[in-house]
Amino acid sequence: MKTNVETEDYRVRPGQEISLRELPTAGESLYRSKKHYEELLREHVETLSSLQQLLYASNQHALLLIFQGMDASGKDGVIRHVMSGVDPQGCQVTSFKQPSAEELEHDFLWRTTRRLPERGQIGIFNRSYYEEVLVVRVHPELLRNQGLSEHSEDEHTLWEGRYKSIRNLESHLYRNGTRTIKIFLHLSKEEQRKRFLARIDEPDKNWKFSLSDIHERKYWKEYTAAFEACLSATNTEHAPWYVVPADDKENARLIVSQILLDSLSALKMTYPKITGDRLRELKKIRKVLMK
């Protein structure tokens, strides 16, 4: 059973100027029913588990999966459902909150580079260093806590410099075997409103909601502009952005899981070849076990 997901439809083309208002937050359903969705996702998860084992065994690459999006866009849910069948020893999820005092004493990439996946591993960033050209751009007063010199460049030059640092980092990672896949979960403002109401009305979701969510919603236009600038400036051939419609949570999960499957399959991985010496050693071990 396969979904009709053409992941290239969601990939941002190199050099493309992004206008989120022109991109859909919902699309044609990829599943016929809840049961059909669960069957498709289960198949994706099983295939992903096999590819993750191959990634670990081949030990040639790492995969970094970055999720960004507005509040309530479904980042946690996508990670929880899509990665449900992956061996926890081969996958590490890191959620980046407000920087600590120690982190603010370093450059803006420091706290995330410490959490990069090693070869054979999948690393998932729930938010990332991109917060430093998104939240901080919408709220430039946060720059005062980052120890920048008094004669720092103007803000326009600052953001362009950070975009360049990000592109250089991701290029460096690519040259050294880490493949970076970046997912922007594209949520409509109306769907965010509905999800916020659900967090208030459903007791088991109350913990997800805070007044700061409503405060940040006031900056929807500013965040949209920041995302458009960020996606346009940091999308590259080797570290692409994918804009995934997120109003339908199930659809989004199927699209993301297919992007992940395609990205791993493209690595052309193989299990390590057994040498003659190793084969003879295994035969000796087998004889011992058979006694």
Backbone hydrogen bonds in HBPLUS format (Angstrom, degrees):
<---DONOR---> <-ACCEPTOR-->    atom                        ^
c    i                          cat <-CA-CA->   ^        H-A-AA   ^      H-
h    n   atom  resd res      DA  || num        DHA   H-A  angle D-A-AA Bond
n    s   type  num  typ     dist DA aas  dist angle  dist       angle   num
A0009-ASP N   A0006-GLU O   2.88 MM   3  5.69 157.4  1.93 124.3 130.9     1
A0010-TYR N   A0007-THR O   3.03 MM   3  5.56 155.5  2.09 113.0 120.1     2
A0011-ARG N   A0008-GLU O   3.29 MM   3  4.96 147.6  2.41  92.2 101.5     3
A0243-VAL N   A0010-TYR O   2.88 MM 233  5.37 150.5  1.97 158.0 153.9     4
A0012-VAL N   A0241-TRP O   2.88 MM 229  5.59 172.9  1.88 159.9 159.8     5
A0016-GLN N   A0013-ARG O   2.92 MM   3  5.32 157.6  1.97 140.6 140.2     6
A0022-GLU N   A0019-SER O   2.96 MM   3  5.59 153.1  2.03 116.9 124.8     7
A0023-LEU N   A0020-LEU O   3.08 MM   3  5.11 159.7  2.12 104.8 111.3     8
A0247-ASP N   A0025-THR O   2.94 MM 222  5.69 163.0  1.97 168.5 167.9     9
A0037-TYR N   A0033-SER O   2.91 MM   4  6.19 159.0  1.96 152.0 157.5    10
A0038-GLU N   A0034-LYS O   2.98 MM   4  6.25 161.0  2.02 149.2 153.8    11
A0039-GLU N   A0035-LYS O   2.96 MM   4  6.24 151.6  2.04 148.5 156.3    12
A0040-LEU N   A0036-HIS O   2.97 MM   4  6.23 161.3  2.00 152.4 157.1    13
A0041-LEU N   A0037-TYR O   2.89 MM   4  6.11 168.8  1.90 158.4 161.5    14
A0042-ARG N   A0038-GLU O   2.93 MM   4  5.95 156.4  1.98 140.3 147.4    15
A0043-GLU N   A0039-GLU O   3.06 MM   4  6.27 155.7  2.12 144.9 150.8    16
A0044-HIS N   A0040-LEU O   3.00 MM   4  6.31 158.4  2.05 149.3 155.4    17
A0045-VAL N   A0041-LEU O   2.84 MM   4  6.07 161.2  1.87 154.8 159.9    18
A0046-GLU N   A0042-ARG O   2.96 MM   4  6.16 157.3  2.02 147.8 153.5    19
A0047-THR N   A0043-GLU O   3.06 MM   4  6.26 163.1  2.09 150.0 154.2    20
A0048-LEU N   A0044-HIS O   2.84 MM   4  6.00 156.1  1.89 148.9 156.6    21
A0049-SER N   A0045-VAL O   2.92 MM   4  6.11 150.5  2.01 144.7 152.1    22
A0050-SER N   A0046-GLU O   3.22 MM   4  6.53 153.1  2.29 143.4 149.4    23
A0051-LEU N   A0047-THR O   3.00 MM   4  6.30 159.4  2.04 151.2 156.9    24
A0052-GLN N   A0048-LEU O   2.82 MM   4  6.01 148.9  1.91 148.6 157.6    25
A0053-GLN N   A0049-SER O   3.12 MM   4  6.37 152.3  2.20 143.0 149.3    26
A0054-LEU N   A0050-SER O   3.10 MM   4  6.39 150.9  2.18 142.4 150.5    27
A0055-LEU N   A0051-LEU O   2.81 MM   4  6.07 151.4  1.89 145.6 153.7    28
A0056-TYR N   A0052-GLN O   3.02 MM   4  6.26 155.8  2.08 145.7 151.2    29
A0057-ALA N   A0053-GLN O   2.91 MM   4  6.14 159.1  1.96 146.3 152.3    30
A0058-SER N   A0054-LEU O   2.87 MM   4  5.93 165.8  1.89 153.5 156.8    31
A0059-ASN N   A0055-LEU O   3.15 MM   4  6.14 149.6  2.25 138.8 146.5    32
A0120-GLY N   A0061-HIS O   2.65 MM  59  5.72 174.3  1.65 142.9 145.0    33
A0062-ALA N   A0177-GLY O   3.11 MM 115  6.29 152.1  2.19 131.2 134.3    34
A0179-ARG N   A0062-ALA O   2.85 MM 117  6.24 163.7  1.88 157.8 156.0    35
A0063-LEU N   A0121-GLN O   3.06 MM  58  6.52 162.4  2.09 156.4 161.6    36
A0123-GLY N   A0063-LEU O   2.77 MM  60  6.13 166.6  1.78 166.6 171.4    37
A0064-LEU N   A0179-ARG O   2.79 MM 115  6.03 170.9  1.79 158.0 160.6    38
A0181-ILE N   A0064-LEU O   2.81 MM 117  6.18 165.9  1.83 169.0 173.8    39
A0065-LEU N   A0123-GLY O   2.78 MM  58  6.15 167.3  1.80 165.3 168.8    40
A0125-PHE N   A0065-LEU O   2.86 MM  60  6.23 160.9  1.90 154.9 161.0    41
A0066-ILE N   A0181-ILE O   2.85 MM 115  6.24 164.7  1.87 159.7 165.0    42
A0183-ILE N   A0066-ILE O   2.71 MM 117  5.96 176.5  1.71 171.7 172.1    43
A0067-PHE N   A0125-PHE O   2.93 MM  58  6.16 165.0  1.95 176.1 175.4    44
A0127-ARG N   A0067-PHE O   2.98 MM  60  5.60 150.6  2.07 152.1 160.9    45
A0068-GLN N   A0183-ILE O   2.94 MM 115  6.27 157.7  1.99 168.4 171.5    46
A0185-LEU N   A0068-GLN O   2.98 MM 117  6.44 159.5  2.02 163.2 163.8    47
A0073-SER N   A0070-MET O   3.14 MM   3  5.51 137.8  2.33 142.2 136.9    48
A0078-VAL N   A0074-GLY O   2.97 MM   4  6.13 163.8  2.00 156.9 160.9    49
A0079-ILE N   A0075-LYS O   3.10 MM   4  6.31 171.0  2.11 154.9 157.2    50
A0080-ARG N   A0076-ASP O   2.91 MM   4  6.09 165.2  1.93 152.9 157.5    51
A0081-HIS N   A0077-GLY O   2.95 MM   4  6.04 166.0  1.97 153.2 156.2    52
A0082-VAL N   A0078-VAL O   2.89 MM   4  5.74 163.3  1.91 152.9 158.2    53
A0083-MET N   A0079-ILE O   3.13 MM   4  5.70 155.7  2.19 136.6 143.6    54
A0084-SER N   A0081-HIS O   3.47 MM   3  5.23 166.1  2.49 101.0 103.2    55
A0086-VAL N   A0083-MET O   3.24 MM   3  5.43 168.4  2.26 112.7 116.2    56
A0090-GLY N   A0087-ASP O   2.83 MM   3  5.49 159.4  1.88 122.6 129.4    57
A0091-CYS N   A0088-PRO O   3.43 MM   3  5.23 171.7  2.44 102.2 103.8    58
A0122-ILE N   A0090-GLY O   2.97 MM  32  6.26 156.8  2.02 145.8 152.9    59
A0092-GLN N   A0122-ILE O   3.00 MM  30  6.50 154.8  2.06 159.8 167.9    60
A0124-ILE N   A0092-GLN O   2.87 MM  32  6.15 163.1  1.90 159.6 159.3    61
A0094-THR N   A0124-ILE O   2.80 MM  30  6.14 164.4  1.82 170.1 174.4    62
A0126-ASN N   A0094-THR O   2.83 MM  32  6.02 167.8  1.84 150.8 155.1    63
A0096-PHE N   A0126-ASN O   3.21 MM  30  6.44 161.8  2.25 156.3 158.3    64
A0104-LEU N   A0100-SER O   3.01 MM   4  6.26 148.5  2.11 148.3 156.5    65
A0105-GLU N   A0102-GLU O   3.08 MM   3  5.33 150.5  2.17 104.0 113.2    66
A0106-HIS N   A0103-GLU O   3.14 MM   3  5.54 163.9  2.16 113.4 116.7    67
A0110-TRP N   A0107-ASP O   3.09 MM   3  5.56 158.2  2.14 117.7 124.3    68
A0113-THR N   A0109-LEU O   3.06 MM   4  6.18 163.7  2.09 163.6 168.7    69
A0114-ARG N   A0110-TRP O   3.35 MM   4  6.49 145.1  2.48 148.6 155.7    70
A0115-ARG N   A0112-THR O   2.92 MM   3  5.34 153.9  1.99 111.2 119.6    71
A0116-LEU N   A0113-THR O   3.40 MM   3  5.29 168.8  2.41 106.8 106.4    72
A0121-GLN N   A0118-GLU O   3.08 MM   3  5.63 144.6  2.21 145.0 145.5    73
A0131-GLU N   A0128-SER O   3.07 MM   3  5.87 168.9  2.08 120.0 123.4    74
A0132-GLU N   A0129-TYR O   3.07 MM   3  5.70 155.3  2.14 113.8 120.3    75
A0133-VAL N   A0130-TYR O   3.04 MM   3  5.48 167.7  2.05 114.2 118.0    76
A0134-LEU N   A0131-GLU O   3.18 MM   3  4.82 161.4  2.21  96.9 101.8    77
A0135-VAL N   A0131-GLU O   3.04 MM   4  5.37 117.5  2.44 123.4 138.6    78
A0136-VAL N   A0131-GLU O   3.37 MM   5  6.78 167.1  2.38 165.4 169.1    79
A0137-ARG N   A0134-LEU O   3.11 MM   3  5.07 124.0  2.44  93.5 108.2    80
A0138-VAL N   A0134-LEU O   2.93 MM   4  6.23 155.7  1.99 153.8 160.2    81
A0139-HIS N   A0135-VAL O   2.80 MM   4  5.98 147.5  1.90 146.8 157.2    82
A0142-LEU N   A0139-HIS O   3.00 MM   3  6.03 173.2  2.00 132.8 134.9    83
A0143-LEU N   A0140-PRO O   2.98 MM   3  5.56 159.7  2.02 115.5 121.7    84
A0144-ARG N   A0141-GLU O   3.19 MM   3  5.84 158.3  2.24 112.7 118.2    85
A0145-ASN N   A0142-LEU O   3.08 MM   3  5.71 155.4  2.15 115.1 121.3    86
A0146-GLN N   A0143-LEU O   3.02 MM   3  5.21 165.3  2.04 112.3 116.5    87
A0152-SER N   A0149-SER O   3.04 MM   3  5.27 144.0  2.17 120.9 117.6    88
A0158-LEU N   A0154-ASP O   2.91 MM   4  6.15 150.2  2.00 150.1 159.8    89
A0159-TRP N   A0155-GLU O   2.92 MM   4  6.22 161.7  1.95 161.8 162.6    90
A0160-GLU N   A0156-HIS O   3.12 MM   4  6.35 167.9  2.13 150.6 154.3    91
A0161-GLY N   A0157-THR O   2.87 MM   4  6.00 150.5  1.95 144.0 152.4    92
A0162-ARG N   A0158-LEU O   2.96 MM   4  6.28 149.4  2.06 146.0 154.4    93
A0163-TYR N   A0159-TRP O   2.85 MM   4  6.16 158.4  1.90 156.2 162.2    94
A0164-LYS N   A0160-GLU O   3.03 MM   4  6.23 157.8  2.08 143.3 149.3    95
A0165-SER N   A0161-GLY O   2.98 MM   4  6.25 152.8  2.05 142.9 150.3    96
A0166-ILE N   A0162-ARG O   2.95 MM   4  6.17 156.9  2.00 149.8 155.4    97
A0167-ARG N   A0163-TYR O   2.90 MM   4  6.21 165.9  1.92 155.3 158.8    98
A0168-ASN N   A0164-LYS O   2.90 MM   4  6.07 160.2  1.94 149.9 155.7    99
A0169-LEU N   A0165-SER O   2.92 MM   4  6.11 154.4  1.99 144.4 151.5   100
A0170-GLU N   A0166-ILE O   2.95 MM   4  6.20 170.5  1.96 158.9 160.5   101
A0171-SER N   A0167-ARG O   2.90 MM   4  6.03 148.2  2.00 145.3 154.5   102
A0172-HIS N   A0168-ASN O   2.91 MM   4  6.06 157.1  1.96 145.7 151.9   103
A0173-LEU N   A0169-LEU O   2.88 MM   4  6.20 158.1  1.93 152.7 158.9   104
A0174-TYR N   A0170-GLU O   3.03 MM   4  6.17 155.2  2.10 138.4 144.8   105
A0175-ARG N   A0171-SER O   3.05 MM   4  6.33 161.8  2.08 151.4 155.4   106
A0176-ASN N   A0172-HIS O   3.20 MM   4  6.40 131.2  2.45 138.6 151.2   107
A0176-ASN N   A0173-LEU O   3.06 MM   3  5.11 134.4  2.28  96.5 109.7   108
A0178-THR N   A0173-LEU O   2.84 MM   5  5.05 155.9  1.90 147.1 140.3   109
A0177-GLY N   A0174-TYR O   3.12 MM   3  5.26 163.0  2.15 113.4 112.1   110
A0182-LYS N   A0240-PRO O   3.19 MM  58  6.20 156.8  2.24 170.3 169.0   111
A0242-TYR N   A0182-LYS O   2.76 MM  60  6.13 142.2  1.91 156.9 169.6   112
A0184-PHE N   A0242-TYR O   2.83 MM  58  6.07 175.3  1.83 168.2 168.5   113
A0244-VAL N   A0184-PHE O   2.89 MM  60  6.08 159.7  1.93 157.2 164.1   114
A0186-HIS N   A0244-VAL O   2.80 MM  58  5.67 160.4  1.84 146.5 152.6   115
A0246-ALA N   A0186-HIS O   2.87 MM  60  5.13 159.6  1.92 139.5 132.6   116
A0192-GLN N   A0188-SER O   3.04 MM   4  6.32 151.4  2.12 145.2 153.3   117
A0193-ARG N   A0189-LYS O   3.05 MM   4  6.32 153.7  2.12 142.2 148.9   118
A0194-LYS N   A0190-GLU O   3.11 MM   4  6.47 155.0  2.17 147.3 153.0   119
A0195-ARG N   A0191-GLU O   3.02 MM   4  6.27 156.2  2.07 147.8 154.0   120
A0196-PHE N   A0192-GLN O   2.87 MM   4  6.12 153.0  1.94 153.5 161.0   121
A0197-LEU N   A0193-ARG O   3.02 MM   4  6.28 158.3  2.07 148.3 154.0   122
A0198-ALA N   A0194-LYS O   2.98 MM   4  6.25 150.9  2.07 142.8 151.0   123
A0199-ARG N   A0195-ARG O   3.04 MM   4  6.27 146.4  2.15 140.6 149.0   124
A0200-ILE N   A0196-PHE O   3.18 MM   4  6.54 134.0  2.40 140.0 152.0   125
A0200-ILE N   A0197-LEU O   3.08 MM   3  5.11 131.5  2.32  95.1 108.4   126
A0201-ASP N   A0197-LEU O   2.82 MM   4  6.05 162.0  1.86 155.5 160.7   127
A0202-GLU N   A0198-ALA O   2.91 MM   4  5.66 151.6  1.99 145.3 149.8   128
A0205-LYS N   A0202-GLU O   2.85 MM   3  5.48 161.8  1.88 125.5 130.8   129
A0206-ASN N   A0203-PRO O   3.24 MM   3  5.26 163.5  2.27 104.5 109.5   130
A0208-LYS N   A0205-LYS O   3.01 MM   3  5.59 153.3  2.08 116.3 124.1   131
A0209-PHE N   A0206-ASN O   3.12 MM   3  5.69 164.4  2.14 118.0 122.8   132
A0213-ASP N   A0210-SER O   3.05 MM   3  5.62 144.2  2.18 111.2 120.1   133
A0215-HIS N   A0211-LEU O   3.06 MM   4  6.39 156.5  2.11 148.5 155.8   134
A0216-GLU N   A0212-SER O   2.93 MM   4  6.14 161.3  1.96 151.5 154.4   135
A0217-ARG N   A0213-ASP O   3.12 MM   4  6.29 139.6  2.29 137.7 148.7   136
A0218-LYS N   A0215-HIS O   3.22 MM   3  5.69 148.0  2.33 107.3 115.4   137
A0219-TYR N   A0216-GLU O   2.94 MM   3  5.47 157.3  1.99 114.3 121.6   138
A0220-TRP N   A0217-ARG O   3.22 MM   3  5.37 139.5  2.39 121.4 117.0   139
A0223-TYR N   A0219-TYR O   2.84 MM   4  6.10 161.9  1.88 163.9 169.4   140
A0224-THR N   A0220-TRP O   2.88 MM   4  6.08 157.6  1.93 150.1 156.8   141
A0225-ALA N   A0221-LYS O   3.00 MM   4  6.25 160.7  2.04 148.0 152.4   142
A0226-ALA N   A0222-GLU O   2.98 MM   4  6.21 153.6  2.05 144.0 151.7   143
A0227-PHE N   A0223-TYR O   2.83 MM   4  6.05 159.9  1.87 154.9 159.6   144
A0228-GLU N   A0224-THR O   2.95 MM   4  6.15 161.3  1.98 149.9 155.2   145
A0229-ALA N   A0225-ALA O   3.04 MM   4  6.23 162.3  2.07 147.4 151.7   146
A0230-CYS N   A0226-ALA O   2.93 MM   4  6.03 159.3  1.97 145.4 151.9   147
A0231-LEU N   A0227-PHE O   2.82 MM   4  5.92 178.2  1.83 160.2 160.7   148
A0232-SER N   A0228-GLU O   3.12 MM   4  6.08 160.6  2.16 142.0 147.8   149
A0233-ALA N   A0229-ALA O   3.02 MM   4  6.07 151.1  2.10 142.6 150.3   150
A0234-THR N   A0230-CYS O   2.98 MM   4  6.00 144.3  2.11 154.0 161.8   151
A0252-ALA N   A0248-ASP O   3.01 MM   4  6.25 164.5  2.04 156.7 161.3   152
A0253-ARG N   A0249-LYS O   3.03 MM   4  6.30 154.2  2.10 148.5 154.9   153
A0254-LEU N   A0250-GLU O   3.10 MM   4  6.40 155.5  2.16 150.3 156.4   154
A0255-ILE N   A0251-ASN O   2.97 MM   4  6.25 158.7  2.01 154.9 161.0   155
A0256-VAL N   A0252-ALA O   2.91 MM   4  6.09 169.4  1.92 154.0 157.0   156
A0257-SER N   A0253-ARG O   2.96 MM   4  6.02 162.8  1.99 144.1 149.4   157
A0258-GLN N   A0254-LEU O   3.06 MM   4  6.19 150.2  2.15 140.2 147.8   158
A0259-ILE N   A0255-ILE O   2.94 MM   4  6.24 153.0  2.01 150.3 158.1   159
A0260-LEU N   A0256-VAL O   2.97 MM   4  6.24 158.6  2.01 152.8 158.2   160
A0261-LEU N   A0257-SER O   2.95 MM   4  6.18 155.8  2.01 143.3 150.0   161
A0262-ASP N   A0258-GLN O   2.88 MM   4  6.05 166.1  1.90 152.0 155.5   162
A0263-SER N   A0259-ILE O   2.95 MM   4  6.09 155.2  2.01 145.1 152.3   163
A0264-LEU N   A0260-LEU O   3.03 MM   4  6.23 159.1  2.08 149.7 154.3   164
A0265-SER N   A0261-LEU O   2.90 MM   4  6.04 162.1  1.94 151.4 157.1   165
A0266-ALA N   A0262-ASP O   3.02 MM   4  6.09 144.6  2.15 141.9 150.3   166
A0267-LEU N   A0264-LEU O   3.13 MM   3  5.51 158.0  2.18 109.1 115.9   167
A0268-LYS N   A0265-SER O   3.25 MM   3  5.98 171.5  2.25 119.9 122.6   168
A0279-LEU N   A0275-THR O   2.93 MM   4  6.17 155.6  1.99 151.0 158.0   169
A0280-ARG N   A0276-GLY O   3.00 MM   4  6.25 158.3  2.04 149.3 154.4   170
A0281-GLU N   A0277-ASP O   2.99 MM   4  6.21 150.7  2.07 143.2 151.7   171
A0282-LEU N   A0278-ARG O   2.93 MM   4  6.20 153.9  2.00 147.7 154.3   172
A0283-LYS N   A0279-LEU O   3.05 MM   4  6.33 150.1  2.14 144.5 152.3   173
A0284-LYS N   A0280-ARG O   3.07 MM   4  6.36 152.1  2.15 144.6 151.5   174
A0285-ILE N   A0281-GLU O   3.01 MM   4  6.32 157.9  2.06 148.6 154.6   175
A0286-ARG N   A0282-LEU O   2.89 MM   4  6.11 150.6  1.98 143.6 152.1   176
A0287-LYS N   A0283-LYS O   3.05 MM   4  6.31 154.3  2.11 145.5 151.4   177
A0288-VAL N   A0284-LYS O   3.16 MM   4  6.47 155.0  2.22 147.8 153.8   178
A0289-LEU N   A0285-ILE O   3.00 MM   4  6.30 158.4  2.05 150.0 155.7   179
A0290-MET N   A0286-ARG O   2.93 MM   4  6.14 140.4  2.09 146.4 157.5   180
A0291-LYS N   A0288-VAL O   3.31 MM   3  5.53 148.3  2.42 101.3 109.8   181
